[in-house]
Amino acid sequence: MECEERLKEQCFGKYEGTPRDGAEFAVAKTYFINSYEDGESMLRLAQRIYNLLDELKNDERTFLLVAHNGISRVIQSYFYDMTNEEYAKFGVGNCEILRFEYR
């Protein structure tokens, strides 16, 4: 088992440690370049996850990635086209397992 640093949670800057189900955050997370004042933008998050997935693509092994909802959202967007609204609303259930295959 390996710990992959690129699967760490997104840093939400000023929203870190606060509930992220409010109206202000719902709007803020639709701006993919927004770094939440010293956090990590959705674009930078996607870049690091996409880089990892690109590396795994050339490996013939099967991988089990364990991550929280935000990372799962990025992985979903790597394999399937999503609108901004679909991306912002996407979520996985607690302990839900998703399977992805490279084409």
All heavy atoms as an XYZ file, in Angstrom:
856
protein
N       0.842     -1.174      0.000
C       0.000      0.000      0.000
C       0.888      1.238      0.000
O       1.870      1.320      0.717
C      -0.899     -0.006      1.230
C      -1.807      1.189      1.283
S      -3.034      1.116      2.576
C      -2.105      1.716      3.957
N       0.514      2.203     -0.813
C       1.246      3.461     -0.899
C       0.310      4.619     -0.576
O      -0.862      4.579     -0.896
C       1.782      3.661     -2.320
C       2.823      2.653     -2.735
C       3.291      2.906     -4.156
O       3.335      4.076     -4.590
O       3.589      1.921     -4.831
N       0.858      5.628      0.052
C       0.110      6.856      0.295
C       0.461      7.836     -0.822
O       1.635      8.169     -1.010
C       0.473      7.432      1.665
S      -0.454      8.920      2.042
N      -0.526      8.265     -1.577
C      -0.301      9.173     -2.706
C      -0.701     10.589     -2.289
O      -1.878     10.874     -2.069
C      -1.122      8.711     -3.915
C      -1.118      9.633     -5.095
C       0.274     10.004     -5.578
O       1.012      9.101     -6.019
O       0.618     11.206     -5.522
N       0.281     11.456     -2.170
C       0.054     12.828     -1.699
C      -0.906     13.608     -2.603
O      -1.595     14.510     -2.139
C       1.386     13.578     -1.590
C       2.183     13.207     -0.367
C       1.490     13.583      0.929
O       0.984     14.716      1.068
O       1.422     12.706      1.811
N      -0.947     13.283     -3.872
C      -1.822     14.037     -4.779
C      -3.304     13.765     -4.527
O      -4.155     14.472     -5.047
C      -1.455     13.743     -6.240
C      -0.112     14.382     -6.613
C       0.329     13.984     -7.973
N       0.811     12.606     -7.937
C       1.361     11.979     -8.958
N       1.493     12.601    -10.126
N       1.783     10.737     -8.854
N      -3.608     12.753     -3.709
C      -5.002     12.465     -3.371
C      -5.472     13.201     -2.119
O      -6.589     13.007     -1.665
C      -5.206     10.953     -3.182
C      -5.101     10.112     -4.439
C      -5.234      8.638     -4.097
C      -6.160     10.513     -5.464
N      -4.631     14.071     -1.580
C      -5.032     14.813     -0.380
C      -6.179     15.765     -0.715
O      -6.367     16.172     -1.865
C      -3.854     15.580      0.217
C      -3.415     16.770     -0.598
C      -2.259     17.501      0.027
C      -1.895     18.679     -0.868
N      -0.776     19.417     -0.400
N      -6.929     16.097      0.307
C      -8.073     16.983      0.158
C      -7.658     18.358     -0.350
O      -6.555     18.825     -0.098
C      -8.762     17.164      1.509
C      -9.750     16.085      1.845
C     -10.945     16.062      0.908
O     -11.691     17.051      0.807
O     -11.132     15.023      0.263
N      -8.574     19.007     -1.009
C      -8.383     20.376     -1.462
C      -8.341     21.303     -0.255
O      -9.097     21.137      0.699
C      -9.540     20.766     -2.380
C      -9.483     22.181     -2.895
C     -10.654     22.488     -3.816
O     -11.609     21.714     -3.907
N     -10.600     23.624     -4.478
N      -7.474     22.297     -0.305
C      -7.433     23.321      0.741
C      -8.428     24.419      0.356
O      -8.319     25.010     -0.710
C      -6.027     23.912      0.878
S      -5.959     25.267      2.063
N      -9.400     24.666      1.222
C     -10.443     25.641      0.939
C     -10.175     27.020      1.533
O     -11.088     27.826      1.696
C     -11.796     25.112      1.429
C     -12.309     23.981      0.596
C     -12.238     22.683      1.067
C     -12.847     24.207     -0.657
C     -12.713     21.629      0.308
C     -13.328     23.163     -1.427
C     -13.254     21.864     -0.944
N      -8.931     27.311      1.864
C      -8.560     28.643      2.325
C      -9.449     29.150      3.434
O      -9.557     28.528      4.485
N     -10.109     30.277      3.211
C     -10.922     30.897      4.266
C     -12.097     30.028      4.700
O     -12.665     30.247      5.761
C     -11.413     32.278      3.837
C     -12.524     32.282      2.804
C     -12.970     33.702      2.518
C     -14.197     33.731      1.617
N     -14.689     35.091      1.428
N     -12.453     29.033      3.913
C     -13.558     28.141      4.287
C     -13.087     26.899      5.048
O     -13.907     26.099      5.485
C     -14.333     27.692      3.038
C     -15.017     28.829      2.323
C     -14.519     29.326      1.128
C     -16.165     29.412      2.854
C     -15.148     30.361      0.470
C     -16.798     30.454      2.205
C     -16.286     30.927      1.007
O     -16.903     31.955      0.361
N     -11.789     26.725      5.215
C     -11.268     25.562      5.954
C     -11.811     25.570      7.360
O     -11.812     26.593      8.030
C      -9.747     25.634      6.020
C      -8.886     24.689      5.267
C      -9.386     23.413      4.702
O      -9.592     22.444      5.444
O      -9.518     23.356      3.482
N     -12.284     24.428      7.805
C     -12.788     24.297      9.168
C     -14.188     24.848      9.378
O     -14.662     24.906     10.503
N     -14.853     25.263      8.308
C     -16.216     25.774      8.419
C     -17.148     24.865      7.623
O     -16.716     24.177      6.702
C     -16.319     27.205      7.848
O     -16.101     27.156      6.438
C     -15.324     28.143      8.486
N     -18.435     24.871      7.969
C     -19.380     24.098      7.151
C     -19.387     24.650      5.726
O     -19.393     25.870      5.528
C     -20.728     24.336      7.838
C     -20.406     24.825      9.202
C     -19.068     25.511      9.100
N     -19.353     23.769      4.769
C     -19.301     24.222      3.379
C     -20.616     23.916      2.660
O     -20.628     23.536      1.500
C     -18.109     23.608      2.673
C     -16.796     24.176      3.191
C     -15.605     23.747      2.381
N     -15.234     22.360      2.567
C     -14.423     21.906      3.512
N     -13.905     22.733      4.380
N     -14.132     20.632      3.590
N     -21.718     24.112      3.367
C     -23.013     23.891      2.743
C     -23.836     25.177      2.664
O     -25.009     25.151      2.362
C     -23.790     22.804      3.483
C     -23.987     23.111      4.961
O     -23.502     24.150      5.438
O     -24.625     22.288      5.630
N     -23.191     26.305      2.911
C     -23.884     27.590      2.867
C     -23.946     28.172      1.465
O     -23.257     27.740      0.548
N     -24.783     29.171      1.309
C     -24.998     29.813      0.015
C     -23.733     30.472     -0.522
O     -23.435     30.391     -1.719
C     -26.122     30.841      0.121
N     -22.963     31.124      0.354
C     -21.741     31.814     -0.084
C     -20.745     30.821     -0.687
O     -20.186     31.050     -1.753
C     -21.088     32.550      1.084
C     -19.817     33.286      0.690
C     -19.128     33.946      1.886
O     -19.736     34.076      2.962
O     -17.954     34.327      1.715
N     -20.529     29.698     -0.022
C     -19.589     28.705     -0.542
C     -20.130     28.044     -1.802
O     -19.368     27.766     -2.731
C     -19.259     27.642      0.500
C     -18.273     26.629     -0.002
C     -16.944     26.975     -0.187
C     -18.674     25.352     -0.327
C     -16.020     26.062     -0.674
C     -17.760     24.422     -0.822
C     -16.439     24.780     -0.992
N     -21.427     27.814     -1.872
C     -22.022     27.196     -3.068
C     -21.725     28.032     -4.305
O     -21.424     27.495     -5.374
C     -23.525     27.029     -2.887
N     -21.770     29.347     -4.155
C     -21.440     30.229     -5.280
C     -19.935     30.219     -5.521
O     -19.479     30.088     -6.663
C     -21.933     31.672     -5.007
C     -21.405     32.641     -6.061
C     -23.453     31.703     -4.954
N     -19.132     30.315     -4.476
C     -17.676     30.383     -4.610
C     -17.119     29.151     -5.325
O     -16.199     29.270     -6.136
C     -17.018     30.532     -3.239
N     -17.670     27.975     -5.059
C     -17.098     26.769     -5.671
C     -17.443     26.619     -7.145
O     -16.893     25.765     -7.815
C     -17.471     25.526     -4.880
C     -18.848     25.001     -5.067
C     -18.993     23.701     -4.277
C     -20.266     22.982     -4.628
N     -20.383     21.703     -3.985
N     -18.320     27.469     -7.671
C     -18.597     27.423     -9.110
C     -17.565     28.212     -9.911
O     -17.545     28.140    -11.127
C     -20.011     27.956     -9.436
O     -20.089     29.341     -9.091
C     -21.083     27.152     -8.720
N     -16.729     28.987     -9.220
C     -15.654     29.738     -9.882
C     -14.379     28.905     -9.780
O     -13.697     28.916     -8.762
C     -15.464     31.111     -9.221
C     -16.693     31.976     -9.285
C     -17.410     32.283     -8.144
C     -17.142     32.476    -10.511
C     -18.550     33.074     -8.203
C     -18.278     33.267    -10.579
C     -18.971     33.556     -9.421
O     -20.091     34.337     -9.484
N     -14.072     28.190    -10.819
C     -13.013     27.186    -10.768
C     -11.603     27.746    -10.599
O     -10.689     27.011    -10.277
C     -13.073     26.290    -11.999
C     -14.349     25.488    -12.074
C     -14.903     25.167    -13.283
C     -15.007     25.069    -10.925
C     -16.076     24.421    -13.353
C     -16.177     24.327    -10.984
C     -16.711     24.008    -12.212
N     -11.443     29.042    -10.783
C     -10.128     29.653    -10.601
C      -9.999     30.226     -9.191
O      -8.916     30.551     -8.733
C      -9.879     30.728    -11.680
C      -9.877     30.069    -13.053
C      -8.576     31.462    -11.462
C      -9.751     31.022    -14.216
N     -11.081     30.299     -8.444
C     -11.117     30.849     -7.093
C     -10.262     30.000     -6.155
O     -10.443     28.798     -6.044
C     -12.571     30.859     -6.607
C     -12.753     31.539     -5.270
O     -11.813     31.815     -4.551
N     -14.008     31.799     -4.934
N      -9.330     30.647     -5.456
C      -8.476     29.918     -4.503
C      -8.936     30.121     -3.058
O      -8.217     29.757     -2.129
C      -7.013     30.345     -4.655
O      -6.867     31.709     -4.318
N     -10.124     30.673     -2.864
C     -10.706     30.812     -1.526
C      -9.775     31.537     -0.553
O      -9.681     31.170      0.603
C     -11.105     29.453     -0.950
C     -11.886     28.597     -1.908
C     -11.315     27.472     -2.473
C     -13.181     28.935     -2.253
C     -12.031     26.690     -3.361
C     -13.896     28.158     -3.148
C     -13.324     27.040     -3.700
O     -14.023     26.263     -4.586
N      -9.075     32.540     -1.029
C      -8.123     33.306     -0.213
C      -7.109     32.379      0.457
O      -7.287     31.940      1.583
C      -8.869     34.157      0.830
C      -9.745     35.214      0.200
C     -10.529     36.013      1.225
O     -10.084     36.157      2.376
O     -11.605     36.509      0.852
N      -6.065     32.078     -0.243
C      -4.949     31.249      0.226
C      -5.238     29.747      0.229
O      -4.550     28.982      0.896
C      -4.458     31.683      1.618
C      -3.908     33.095      1.603
O      -3.241     33.446      0.611
O      -4.152     33.838      2.565
N      -6.236     29.321     -0.513
C      -6.526     27.897     -0.639
C      -6.058     27.388     -1.988
O      -5.130     27.925     -2.592
N      -6.708     26.354     -2.466
C      -6.365     25.721     -3.745
C      -7.573     25.803     -4.667
O      -8.671     25.380     -4.295
C      -5.978     24.257     -3.503
C      -5.603     23.508     -4.749
C      -5.229     22.060     -4.479
O      -5.748     21.464     -3.496
O      -4.436     21.519     -5.243
N      -7.382     26.327     -5.859
C      -8.488     26.428     -6.807
C      -8.869     25.048     -7.337
O      -8.086     24.091     -7.275
C      -8.099     27.343     -7.981
O      -7.154     26.691     -8.816
N     -10.076     24.955     -7.860
C     -10.536     23.713     -8.488
C      -9.631     23.341     -9.664
O      -9.367     22.159     -9.897
C     -11.973     23.851     -8.994
C     -13.004     24.004     -7.919
S     -13.395     22.429     -7.164
C     -14.681     22.943     -6.059
N      -9.150     24.344    -10.391
C      -8.278     24.058    -11.531
C      -6.955     23.429    -11.091
O      -6.473     22.473    -11.694
C      -8.008     25.324    -12.345
C      -9.172     25.834    -13.181
C      -8.793     27.120    -13.903
C      -9.649     24.795    -14.170
N      -6.373     23.954    -10.030
C      -5.112     23.371     -9.529
C      -5.349     21.973     -8.958
O      -4.530     21.080     -9.123
C      -4.483     24.275     -8.487
C      -4.018     25.589     -9.076
C      -2.706     26.015     -8.466
N      -2.329     27.312     -8.970
C      -1.516     27.491    -10.013
N      -1.015     26.465    -10.631
N      -1.213     28.703    -10.410
N      -6.466     21.796     -8.279
C      -6.824     20.479     -7.771
C      -6.953     19.492     -8.933
O      -6.371     18.402     -8.908
C      -8.146     20.553     -7.000
C      -8.771     19.225     -6.588
C      -7.929     18.529     -5.536
C     -10.186     19.449     -6.093
N      -7.692     19.889     -9.951
C      -7.869     19.007    -11.119
C      -6.533     18.708    -11.781
O      -6.286     17.564    -12.197
C      -8.832     19.644    -12.119
N      -5.649     19.690    -11.863
C      -4.347     19.477    -12.482
C      -3.566     18.372    -11.782
O      -3.039     17.470    -12.426
C      -3.534     20.771    -12.482
C      -2.157     20.604    -13.084
C      -1.343     21.893    -13.005
O      -1.611     22.773    -12.197
N      -0.359     21.988    -13.868
N      -3.513     18.409    -10.461
C      -2.718     17.395     -9.760
C      -3.363     16.016     -9.833
O      -2.666     15.003     -9.961
C      -2.408     17.808     -8.329
C      -3.527     17.865     -7.348
C      -2.952     18.215     -5.955
N      -3.916     18.771     -5.057
C      -4.654     18.051     -4.215
N      -4.529     16.746     -4.162
N      -5.507     18.648     -3.413
N      -4.696     15.949     -9.817
C      -5.368     14.659     -9.925
C      -5.258     14.128    -11.354
O      -4.984     12.941    -11.576
C      -6.844     14.760     -9.490
C      -6.951     15.240     -8.041
C      -7.564     13.434     -9.695
C      -6.257     14.361     -7.027
N      -5.453     14.986    -12.339
C      -5.324     14.560    -13.741
C      -3.908     14.066    -14.028
O      -3.727     13.090    -14.751
C      -5.674     15.708    -14.686
C      -7.151     15.949    -14.892
C      -8.116     15.543    -13.971
C      -7.602     16.617    -16.019
C      -9.457     15.774    -14.172
C      -8.942     16.855    -16.232
C      -9.865     16.433    -15.314
O     -11.194     16.669    -15.534
N      -2.894     14.741    -13.467
C      -1.513     14.286    -13.660
C      -1.325     12.872    -13.109
O      -0.697     12.021    -13.748
C      -0.521     15.239    -12.994
C      -0.387     16.556    -13.715
O      -0.819     16.705    -14.852
N       0.194     17.538    -13.052
N      -1.871     12.614    -11.928
C      -1.796     11.280    -11.342
C      -2.507     10.263    -12.232
O      -1.953      9.195    -12.533
C      -2.422     11.285     -9.943
C      -2.641      9.910     -9.307
C      -1.321      9.178     -9.080
C      -3.430     10.035     -8.019
N      -3.711     10.573    -12.676
C      -4.466      9.638    -13.516
C      -3.778      9.387    -14.850
O      -3.807      8.262    -15.365
C      -5.894     10.145    -13.712
C      -6.736     10.199    -12.429
C      -8.055     10.914    -12.684
C      -6.955      8.811    -11.856
N      -3.145     10.425    -15.405
C      -2.368     10.232    -16.635
C      -1.224      9.250    -16.420
O      -0.943      8.408    -17.271
C      -1.809     11.567    -17.138
C      -2.853     12.441    -17.807
O      -3.943     11.940    -18.168
O      -2.571     13.649    -17.971
N      -0.553      9.337    -15.282
C       0.540      8.404    -14.966
C       0.024      6.976    -14.812
O       0.642      6.023    -15.290
C       1.249      8.823    -13.683
C       2.110     10.045    -13.831
C       2.702     10.496    -12.511
O       2.827      9.661    -11.589
O       3.024     11.690    -12.394
N      -1.102      6.811    -14.135
C      -1.657      5.476    -13.906
C      -2.169      4.839    -15.194
O      -2.214      3.619    -15.313
C      -2.790      5.542    -12.878
C      -2.420      6.020    -11.478
C      -3.653      6.036    -10.585
C      -1.317      5.171    -10.877
N      -2.527      5.659    -16.145
C      -3.082      5.177    -17.417
C      -2.133      4.224    -18.130
O      -2.568      3.281    -18.787
C      -3.401      6.378    -18.316
C      -4.072      6.034    -19.604
C      -4.404      7.312    -20.358
C      -5.259      7.007    -21.567
N      -5.695      8.243    -22.236
N      -0.851      4.449    -18.002
C       0.138      3.641    -18.711
C       0.611      2.429    -17.914
O       1.513      1.725    -18.337
C       1.335      4.511    -19.113
C       0.908      5.615    -20.063
O       0.133      5.392    -20.980
N       1.391      6.813    -19.825
N      -0.012      2.199    -16.792
C       0.351      1.076    -15.932
C      -0.736      0.016    -16.062
O      -1.921      0.330    -15.970
C       0.459      1.563    -14.479
C       1.154      0.572    -13.574
O       0.790     -0.620    -13.627
O       2.031      0.993    -12.801
N      -0.366     -1.210    -16.279
C      -1.360     -2.263    -16.516
C      -1.964     -2.846    -15.242
O      -2.878     -3.662    -15.307
C      -0.739     -3.360    -17.373
C      -0.412     -2.863    -18.770
C       0.058     -3.967    -19.694
O      -0.118     -5.150    -19.368
O       0.603     -3.617    -20.747
N      -1.487     -2.407    -14.093
C      -2.045     -2.905    -12.832
C      -3.425     -2.287    -12.575
O      -3.798     -1.304    -13.185
C      -1.112     -2.572    -11.673
C       0.238     -3.263    -11.766
C       1.138     -2.866    -10.633
N       1.536     -1.462    -10.806
C       2.207     -0.759     -9.913
N       2.545     -1.298     -8.757
N       2.539      0.497    -10.146
N      -4.141     -2.865    -11.651
C      -5.409     -2.324    -11.177
C      -5.125     -1.547     -9.897
O      -4.374     -2.004     -9.051
C      -6.416     -3.461    -10.889
O      -6.660     -4.169    -12.105
C      -7.714     -2.918    -10.336
N      -5.739     -0.379     -9.767
C      -5.500      0.479     -8.610
C      -6.786      0.717     -7.848
O      -7.859      0.852     -8.434
C      -4.935      1.837     -9.051
C      -3.570      1.739     -9.647
C      -3.395      1.560    -11.010
C      -2.450      1.810     -8.834
C      -2.137      1.465    -11.555
C      -1.185      1.709     -9.370
C      -1.028      1.531    -10.738
N      -6.675      0.794     -6.548
C      -7.762      1.199     -5.670
C      -7.359      2.546     -5.084
O      -6.362      2.652     -4.370
C      -7.980      0.181     -4.541
C      -8.988      0.581     -3.472
C     -10.397      0.679     -4.064
C      -8.952     -0.424     -2.327
N      -8.115      3.576     -5.429
C      -7.853      4.915     -4.908
C      -8.897      5.217     -3.845
O     -10.094      5.046     -4.076
C      -7.939      5.959     -6.022
C      -7.061      5.719     -7.258
C      -7.291      6.822     -8.291
C      -5.602      5.635     -6.876
N      -8.457      5.654     -2.707
C      -9.360      5.991     -1.611
C      -9.262      7.492     -1.387
O      -8.174      8.016     -1.146
C      -8.989      5.218     -0.324
C      -9.924      5.596      0.807
C      -9.005      3.715     -0.588
N     -10.402      8.168     -1.488
C     -10.387      9.628     -1.377
C     -11.752     10.128     -0.938
O     -12.737      9.394     -0.959
C     -10.010     10.243     -2.723
N     -11.788     11.393     -0.593
C     -13.030     12.044     -0.197
C     -13.785     12.528     -1.428
O     -13.334     12.392     -2.555
C     -12.728     13.216      0.735
C     -12.303     12.790      2.103
N     -12.910     13.256      3.239
C     -11.347     11.942      2.530
C     -12.348     12.716      4.303
N     -11.381     11.912      3.888
N     -14.915     13.134     -1.182
C     -15.838     13.543     -2.229
C     -15.225     14.487     -3.269
O     -15.447     14.316     -4.463
C     -17.066     14.200     -1.593
C     -18.232     14.276     -2.527
O     -18.591     13.281     -3.149
N     -18.837     15.429     -2.625
N     -14.479     15.484     -2.825
C     -13.905     16.446     -3.763
C     -12.971     15.796     -4.772
O     -12.983     16.138     -5.956
N     -12.166     14.870     -4.312
C     -11.241     14.162     -5.203
C     -12.038     13.247     -6.131
O     -11.747     13.153     -7.330
C     -10.201     13.348     -4.396
C      -9.431     14.251     -3.433
C      -9.273     12.585     -5.324
C      -8.700     15.411     -4.050
N     -13.066     12.607     -5.602
C     -13.915     11.736     -6.434
C     -14.577     12.532     -7.554
O     -14.730     12.039     -8.675
C     -14.987     11.071     -5.572
O     -14.402     10.254     -4.603
N     -14.955     13.761     -7.265
C     -15.558     14.639     -8.269
C     -14.575     14.891     -9.412
O     -14.934     14.832    -10.584
C     -15.953     15.964     -7.607
C     -16.494     17.007     -8.534
C     -16.773     18.330     -7.821
N     -17.791     18.157     -6.799
C     -17.601     18.397     -5.495
N     -16.444     18.846     -5.055
N     -18.571     18.214     -4.635
N     -13.334     15.156     -9.071
C     -12.325     15.410    -10.103
C     -12.086     14.140    -10.925
O     -11.981     14.200    -12.148
C     -11.003     15.916     -9.482
C      -9.932     16.075    -10.548
C     -11.224     17.227     -8.758
N     -12.008     13.008    -10.270
C     -11.801     11.746    -10.984
C     -12.971     11.495    -11.934
O     -12.770     11.103    -13.090
C     -11.602     10.580     -9.996
C     -10.277     10.768     -9.238
C     -11.623      9.233    -10.723
C     -10.069      9.814     -8.073
N     -14.192     11.740    -11.477
C     -15.371     11.582    -12.336
C     -15.247     12.469    -13.571
O     -15.527     12.043    -14.688
C     -16.635     11.938    -11.545
C     -17.922     11.906    -12.336
C     -18.504     10.528    -12.519
O     -18.013      9.543    -11.967
N     -19.552     10.430    -13.300
N     -14.785     13.704    -13.386
C     -14.668     14.635    -14.513
C     -13.550     14.243    -15.475
O     -13.564     14.625    -16.635
C     -14.445     16.068    -14.009
O     -13.126     16.269    -13.536
N     -12.582     13.484    -14.994
C     -11.502     12.990    -15.860
C     -12.055     11.956    -16.848
O     -11.674     11.937    -18.011
C     -10.405     12.370    -15.000
C      -9.225     11.817    -15.757
C      -8.117     12.620    -16.044
C      -9.183     10.487    -16.160
C      -7.017     12.116    -16.710
C      -8.081      9.970    -16.831
C      -7.005     10.785    -17.108
O      -5.917     10.273    -17.771
N     -12.949     11.120    -16.370
C     -13.461     10.028    -17.192
C     -14.746     10.369    -17.952
O     -15.068      9.713    -18.934
C     -13.686      8.781    -16.333
C     -12.403      8.115    -15.930
C     -11.813      8.395    -14.710
C     -11.765      7.218    -16.778
C     -10.619      7.788    -14.334
C     -10.576      6.614    -16.421
C     -10.002      6.895    -15.199
N     -15.495     11.371    -17.482
C     -16.773     11.725    -18.111
C     -16.895     13.234    -18.240
O     -16.570     13.966    -17.311
C     -17.954     11.225    -17.258
C     -17.966      9.728    -17.082
C     -17.546      9.154    -15.878
C     -18.387      8.893    -18.109
C     -17.551      7.776    -15.713
C     -18.390      7.511    -17.947
C     -17.972      6.962    -16.751
O     -17.965      5.602    -16.584
N     -17.404     13.683    -19.387
C     -17.674     15.102    -19.556
C     -18.770     15.516    -18.582
O     -19.751     14.794    -18.387
C     -18.143     15.400    -20.983
C     -17.021     15.319    -21.998
O     -15.845     15.455    -21.598
O     -17.318     15.118    -23.191
N     -18.582     16.668    -17.976
C     -19.565     17.196    -17.033
C     -19.711     18.696    -17.270
O     -18.726     19.364    -17.593
C     -19.086     16.987    -15.583
C     -18.838     15.552    -15.193
S     -18.025     15.401    -13.572
C     -19.413     15.661    -12.478
N     -20.915     19.206    -17.092
C     -21.095     20.655    -17.119
C     -20.568     21.216    -15.794
O     -20.343     20.463    -14.843
C     -22.588     21.028    -17.264
O     -23.286     20.597    -16.093
C     -23.202     20.415    -18.520
N     -20.401     22.512    -15.722
C     -19.972     23.134    -14.471
C     -20.969     22.828    -13.350
O     -20.569     22.560    -12.214
C     -19.838     24.646    -14.635
C     -18.654     25.026    -15.497
O     -17.834     24.195    -15.851
N     -18.588     26.291    -15.860
N     -22.253     22.863    -13.678
C     -23.280     22.594    -12.681
C     -23.214     21.144    -12.203
O     -23.333     20.866    -11.010
C     -24.667     22.908    -13.245
C     -24.915     24.388    -13.497
C     -24.263     24.913    -14.789
O     -23.874     24.091    -15.671
O     -24.118     26.134    -14.902
N     -23.034     20.200    -13.120
C     -22.921     18.791    -12.747
C     -21.696     18.566    -11.865
O     -21.757     17.833    -10.886
C     -22.838     17.899    -13.991
C     -24.109     17.817    -14.775
C     -23.940     17.161    -16.125
O     -22.827     17.233    -16.709
O     -24.913     16.571    -16.614
N     -20.605     19.230    -12.225
C     -19.376     19.103    -11.442
C     -19.594     19.616    -10.018
O     -19.244     18.961     -9.047
C     -18.237     19.865    -12.127
C     -16.921     19.755    -11.407
C     -16.044     18.720    -11.683
C     -16.549     20.696    -10.445
C     -14.829     18.613    -11.027
C     -15.341     20.592     -9.782
C     -14.493     19.557    -10.074
O     -13.289     19.446     -9.413
N     -20.186     20.798     -9.898
C     -20.388     21.411     -8.589
C     -21.327     20.572     -7.714
O     -21.164     20.520     -6.500
C     -20.930     22.830     -8.747
N     -22.289     19.887     -8.317
C     -23.282     19.126     -7.555
C     -22.894     17.669     -7.334
O     -23.508     16.983     -6.523
C     -24.629     19.165     -8.282
C     -25.275     20.522     -8.260
C     -26.586     20.501     -9.001
C     -27.206     21.885     -9.025
N     -28.444     21.910     -9.801
N     -21.878     17.189     -8.038
C     -21.541     15.763     -7.970
C     -21.103     15.372     -6.563
O     -20.382     16.090     -5.894
C     -20.410     15.435     -8.951
C     -20.031     13.984     -8.952
C     -20.759     13.071     -9.690
C     -18.967     13.523     -8.194
C     -20.418     11.721     -9.690
C     -18.620     12.183     -8.185
C     -19.347     11.281     -8.931
N     -21.558     14.225     -6.140
C     -21.149     13.695     -4.851
C     -21.273     12.184     -4.832
O     -22.030     11.607     -5.601
N     -20.519     11.564     -3.967
C     -20.598     10.115     -3.787
C     -21.085      9.842     -2.369
O     -20.863     10.630     -1.460
C     -19.241      9.410     -4.032
C     -18.824      9.535     -5.477
C     -18.162      9.950     -3.130
N     -21.744      8.723     -2.213
C     -22.233      8.341     -0.902
C     -21.106      7.844     -0.011
O     -20.028      7.480     -0.496
N     -21.350      7.835      1.278
C     -20.363      7.338      2.234
C     -20.018      5.886      1.897
O     -20.909      5.052      1.758
C     -20.927      7.463      3.647
C     -19.870      7.253      4.697
O     -18.693      7.486      4.467
N     -20.292      6.818      5.862
N     -18.761      5.602      1.733
C     -18.236      4.265      1.413
C     -18.658      3.768      0.032
O     -18.538      2.580     -0.264
C     -18.612      3.238      2.479
S     -17.916      3.625      4.086
N     -19.161      4.645     -0.819
C     -19.550      4.246     -2.171
C     -18.308      3.905     -2.988
O     -17.273      4.552     -2.864
C     -20.324      5.371     -2.857
C     -20.828      5.014     -4.235
C     -21.683      6.104     -4.856
O     -21.989      7.106     -4.168
O     -22.034      5.959     -6.022
N     -18.428      2.910     -3.832
C     -17.327      2.489     -4.691
C     -17.681      2.830     -6.132
O     -18.750      2.464     -6.623
C     -17.050      0.985     -4.553
C     -16.612      0.675     -3.121
C     -16.010      0.535     -5.572
C     -16.471     -0.800     -2.825
N     -16.790      3.538     -6.799
C     -16.939      3.866     -8.217
C     -15.856      3.127     -8.989
O     -14.729      3.008     -8.522
C     -16.806      5.370     -8.443
C     -17.768      6.264     -7.670
C     -17.431      7.723     -7.920
C     -19.198      5.981     -8.059
N     -16.183      2.662    -10.164
C     -15.211      1.950    -10.994
C     -15.023      2.726    -12.299
O     -15.993      3.123    -12.943
C     -15.725      0.550    -11.308
C     -14.774     -0.242    -12.153
C     -15.371     -1.592    -12.530
N     -14.531     -2.234    -13.498
C     -13.943     -3.396    -13.306
N     -14.125     -4.034    -12.171
N     -13.191     -3.915    -14.234
N     -13.770      2.914    -12.652
C     -13.430      3.624    -13.876
C     -12.458      2.793    -14.684
O     -11.592      2.128    -14.116
C     -12.777      4.982    -13.562
C     -13.656      5.899    -12.766
C     -13.521      6.005    -11.397
C     -14.631      6.664    -13.401
C     -14.339      6.847    -10.661
C     -15.438      7.517    -12.672
C     -15.285      7.603    -11.297
N     -12.603      2.846    -15.996
C     -11.674      2.140    -16.881
C     -11.205      3.107    -17.957
O     -11.982      3.883    -18.493
C     -12.353      0.923    -17.507
C     -12.683     -0.144    -16.497
C     -13.203     -1.432    -17.141
O     -12.805     -1.711    -18.286
O     -13.992     -2.106    -16.475
N      -9.920      3.027    -18.259
C      -9.365      3.834    -19.339
C      -9.838      3.259    -20.666
O      -9.993      2.063    -20.819
C      -7.830      3.818    -19.291
C      -7.265      4.540    -18.099
C      -6.856      3.833    -16.965
C      -7.141      5.917    -18.090
C      -6.333      4.489    -15.868
C      -6.621      6.582    -16.993
C      -6.214      5.864    -15.889
O      -5.691      6.504    -14.808
N     -10.039      4.121    -21.613
C     -10.469      3.690    -22.955
C      -9.313      3.672    -23.893
O      -8.354      4.267    -23.804
C     -11.535      4.615    -23.496
C     -12.738      4.651    -22.616
C     -13.706      5.652    -23.123
N     -14.548      6.022    -21.993
C     -15.588      6.778    -22.093
N     -15.941      7.255    -23.225
N     -16.285      7.088    -21.049
